[in-house]
Each structure stands twice: as structure tokens, then as C-alpha cells.
Amino acid sequence: MPLDIYYLLLNIELILAAVIFILLSFISAPYGRFGRKGWGQIVPSRIAWIVMEMPSLVIPILLMIYSSFSPVSLIFLLIWLSHYFHRTIIYPFRISDPQKPFSILILIWGFLFNMLNSVVNFYFLFFVRVINDVSWFYNWKFLLGLSVFILGFILNKESDAILRKLRSENVKSYSIPRGGLFRWISAPNYLGEILEWGGWALLTWSLAGSAFFLFTIANLVPRAIMIHKWYINNFDEYPSSRKAILPFLC
């Protein structure tokens, strides 16, 4: 791939982050509790999540096969796959209601974005700037980034487990989640994912990773705020001290 094409794709992702942040500040993405008619054909949520996330699992592996990757790049890949193997293979089979309607338009959008994002991140790591020196593992950027990624991974999975247990106990309606970081915020699962990709941007020290981090913020922060407002509007007893996505702040 010519570098000018690569940097065009990178700029597209950065522009998308800004556009998505503006759109989602006014319109809730139509899935989950905000699912509604008028967004194309409907598919079961389990199938939707598998198909939508598959590019993030497959494309990095394909790019690895066709590159002369270094041991450092292989570690980058394994860190990435720790998230996306779970999201593509494990998470869909833990959904409490796998037949829940999911808009095919959102599926297609997610599929295309994951293709773009995977290419932007791993073409950079495998072809543009291949790090061969294992001393990178001792660099503060890698060590801090990996620590933040692991923290976000744990928070994301812990919060998902709380929500999953809550839904298994009451399949037909939503309840107030409690425990973990839900004590202070309404969407700790989203905060966990933001921390993961913030850590990724640090440990790869790349504009590609930063673009994904910015997009994650643009995608999840507006949704977290809408979820927080939804809880307040639907539960009179919702804790007034709880914030949307940052404890004690917002």
C-alpha cells in the first residue's frame, strides 16, 4: 500500500472521530436499550456482534502473515487480540438475549469501521514502523501503556459481568446495576474500553493508536451520557451521586 493511501485512511479515521462525536451527541445509536425501528433490516444480536467484530480479529492476523514482523510487533498483536478474541468469539455467546434485534445498518457500519481501524493500526505496526528492538518492552511508554490497557481490560470485563448477571436475573427489563465502579458511574464498561485503547496508543506510541483512542472516546462518551440520562429518567431511586463515565466529574 502506498504511504499516501495509508495516511489518507488514517486521516479518514480522525475525521470520522469528530463526525461521530457530533452525531452521537444528538442521536443515540440504535442498539441495546436504544434499539428502534427505521434503521434497516434486523438481525439477531449474537450474529451481529460476531460479524461486526470479525475484521478486528482476522485482518491483523492476515497482515502479520504477509509481513516480516518482529517479536515486538507480535506482542502488539497478542495485546490487540486479547480484546478482540473475547469480543468476537466469547462475548457474543454470553449475551443474555442473543435474539435481541440489532440493526443491520449498525452492523455494516461497525464492520466497515473495524476493517478501516485494523488496517490503519496494523499496516503501521507491520509495514510502516516495525519495531525490532526488544528494549521497547522496557520503555516507559510500553510499560505505562500496557498497565493502562490491563486496567481497562479488567474494568471492562468486570463491568460486563455485572451487567450480564443483572440481565440473566431479569431478561425482560433493565435494572439498576450495582457493584464495581457502578458505585460511581453509569458506564464503567465504556470507561474500561476507553482506558484499553488509551493504553494501546501509549504502548504503540503511534498516531494510528491515538486515532483509535480518539474514535473510542467520540463513540462511547456520548453514549455513556445518554445511558446515564436514561437511568435517571427511568428510575426515581437512581443514585444522585453517580456520574456518567468519570467518577466525581461527569
N, C-alpha and C positions, 0 to 999 in steps of 0.2 A: 504494500500500500504506500503510495507517495505520501511524504510527510505533510504536504499541503492539504491532502484529503483527510489525513488523520486530525490535523489541527482544526479543520472545518467541523469534523464530528465533535471534537472537544468543545468548540465554541457553541455548537448547537445544544449540547447538554447544559452549558452555562446559561444560555438564553432560555432554555426550557425551564430551568430552575426559577428564573424570575417570573416567567409567564404563569407557571403552575402556582407559585405563591400568591400572585394576584387573583387568579381564578378561584383557588380554593379558599381564599379569604371571604368569598361571597357565595360560593356554591359548594355544597358538600358532595364529595364523590359518592355515587350511588351504589354502595355496597355495605354489607353489615347492617347496622341499625338504621342507616340512611338509604337503604335499598328502596327503589321506587320504579314505577313503570315509566316508559318513554325513553329508555336508553338501550333499545335494540333487543334482540333475542336473549333469552335467559338460558343459562347452563348451570348445572349443579356446582356448588361452591368447591367441592373437592376436586373435580376435574379442572375447574378454572384455575385454582391455585397451582396445581401441578403443571399445567400447560404454560401459565403465565411466568412461572419462575424457572422453567426448564432452560432457557437460554443462559441464565447465570450459572448454571451447573455445567452445561455442555460446551459453550463457546470457549471459556478459559482452558478447558482440557484440550480442545482441538488446537487452539493456538499454541499450547505447550508442545503438542506433538510435532508441530511444524516449525518449532523454534529450537535454537541451541541454548536452552535455558540453563541458568546457573543454579547452584544449591540455594542461594538466597532467593531467587525467583520461585523455586519450588516451595520454599517456606511461605512466601506470599500467597501462592496458590492454595496451600493447605489451610491457611488462616481464612481466606475467602470462602473455601468450600465448607469450613466448619459451620458457617452461617447458612450457605445455600443448599447444602445437602439436607440440613434439617428443614429448611423452608420448603424444599421441593419434594422430598421423599417422606419425611416424618410428620411435619406439621399438618399436611392435608388429611392424613389418616387419624389425626387426633381431634379434628373438628367435630364438635358435638352434634351438629346438624349438617351432614355432608350434602344433603339435597337442597340446602337453602339456596334460593335464587341468586344468581350472580350475572350481572350484565356482560354480554359478550363484547360490547364496546370497551368496557374497562379491561376485560381480558386482553383484547387486541392491543390496547394502549400499553398495558403493563408488559406484554410480550415484546413489543417493539422497543420500549424503553430499555428493558433488560438486555436486549440484543445490543443496542447502542452503548449502554453503560459497560457491558462486559468487554466489548471491543475496545472502547476508549481506555479502560483500565489495563487490560492485559496485552494489547498491542504495545502500549507504552512500556510495560514491565518486561515483555519478552523480546521486543524488537527495537524500541527507541532508546531505552536506557536500561540495559541489562547490567545488574549489579553482580559482579563476580566475587568481590572481596567479602569473605565471611566475617570480617571485622565489623560489618554493618550490624551484626547481631549484638554488638556491644555498644553501638552508638546510642546516645540518649534519645534520639528521635524514635528509633526502633523500640527501645525498652519502654519508653513512656507510652508510645502509641499502642504497643501490644498490651500494656497494662490497662489502658483505657478501653481497648477493644474487648478484653476479657471481662472487665467490669460491666460493660454494656451488654455483652452476651449473657452473662449471668442474670442481670436485671431483666432483660427481655424475656428470657425463658422462665424465670420465677414468676413474672407478672402474667405471662401467658398461661402458666399452670394454674394460677389463682382464678383467672377468668374462665378457663376450661372447666375447672371444678364447679364453679358457680353455675355455668351453663348446663352441666350434667345434672345438677340438682334441680334445675328449673328450666327445662328446654324451651318452653313456650313464651317466656318473657324474660326481661332483663331485671337484674337486681343490683344493689349497691355493692361493689367489690370492696373487700377489706383485707388488711394484712399487707406485709411487704411495704413497698413505697406507696401503695394506695392510701396509706395513712395520711400522706401529704399532697399527693397529686392524683389527678383523674386518669392519666395515661402514662404510667411508668413503663409500659411495654414500648411505647413510642420513644420515650427518653432513652431507654436501653438501646434501641436501634440507632438513634442519633449518636450516642456515645460510641457504638461499634464503628460507624463509618467516620466519625471524627478521629478515632484511634487509627483506622485504616489510612486516612490522609496523612497522619503523623508518621506511621511506621513505614509507609512507602515514600513519604516526603515528595509527593507528586501533585502536579496541577490536576491530573486525572482523578486522583483520590479526593482532592479538595472539591472538584466539580460534583462528585457523587455525594460528598458530605453536605454541600450547599443544597443539592437537589433533595436530599433526605429531609433537611430542615424545612425546605419550601413545601414539601409534600405532607409532612407529619405534624408540624406545629399548628397550621390552621385547622387540621382535623382534630387534634387534641383539644383545641379551644372550643370547637363545635361540640365535641363529646362532653366536655365539661359543662357547657351551657345546657346540653340535652339532659344531663343528670340533674342539674339544678331545676330545670323546668318540669321534670317528670317525678322527682322525689322531694317532697316537702322536708323530709328529715335528712337530706343530703348535707354532710358536714360543711359548715360555712367556712371553716379554716382551710379546706382543701383547695389547692390551686390546680391549674390545668396541666402543666408539664414541667415547671421548675418549682421545687419546694420553696415556699415562703415568698416567691417572687411573682410568678404569673402562670 
